[in-house]
Structure formats: structure tokens, C-alpha cells
Amino acid sequence: MKFCFNCNRITPGNPWFCNSCGRSFDWKLCPRRHMNPRTAEACSQCGSRDLSTPQPRRPAWAPLLGFVLSILPGAFLGLASITVLLAAIIGILQRPDMIVALVLLTIPFGILWAMWTQIPAWYRTQIYKLLKRRRGRNDGERE
């Protein structure tokens, strides 16, 4: 599965081109599908000058930010879940009539876990908006 930074779409599998905009992922391809670097003017194997257009470059900080945004909340949520679980076990052992309150306490953690699994979707949306804004400013300067 690959994400296109040009059209903000996900293409399933391991594609060479985006299904929506037709751009290649991180390389230029000739009509015979030879892979060439982004800077190539002609195919290094067959010499063809008809090369595909690659998607915009990913910002250098994007993978690091994605990693941090997925690990930190998960680590915090994991520690908080363990704390609540231990408190629930101690609470049930000491006062069995508090089980309903402890179950109600775990519902927000279920919601937080569900939100944490969705981080990549909103992260991709934010990156797309940032790149779109940057592209809009660059287009305005050229006119």
C-alpha cells in the first residue's frame, strides 16, 4: 500500500504508479518500466527520454514525525492502561461493589485506543494540507 503525496490517495498493493493521478512513486519509469532516479533525463538502460513524472518528494521530517506521533501516544496509552488495569484489580479485590465504576472507567481507554489506531489517517491528511499550502504559495510566486 502506498500513499501519493500528489493527490492524497492510497493505492493498494505494491504499485509503480498512483491509480488516481498516474504519477510514479519515488522514481521515474520509462515505457519499458526501467527504474531511474528522480533526476534522470533519459532511461539508463534503454535510452528513452519518455519518463514518468514522480510524485512530490516526501518532506525529510515526515517519517520521523509519523514515528513519533505513533509511538509516544501509544506508549502513554499503554502505561495508562496498565495503571488502570492494576487499579481495577486492586479495587475489585478490596471492594467488589465498585466493578461498575471500574468498567465505566475503562470505556474512555477503549475510545482512546481506537483513536490511536487512526493516527496514520489524520497524519496523512495533515501532510497533504501542508504540501498543498506550500504548493499554492509556490504557484502564486511564479505567476
HELIX and SHEET records of a PDB file:
HELIX    1   1 ALA A   62  GLN A   94  1                                  33    
HELIX    2   2 PRO A   96  MET A   98  5                                   3    
HELIX    3   3 ILE A   99  TRP A  116  1                                  18    
HELIX    4   4 ILE A  119  ARG A  142  1                                  24    
SHEET    1   A 2 LYS A   2  CYS A   4  0                                        
SHEET    2   A 2 ARG A   9  THR A  11 -1                                        
SHEET    1   B 2 LYS A  28  LEU A  29  0                                        
SHEET    2   B 2 MET A  35  ASN A  36 -1                                        
END                                                                             
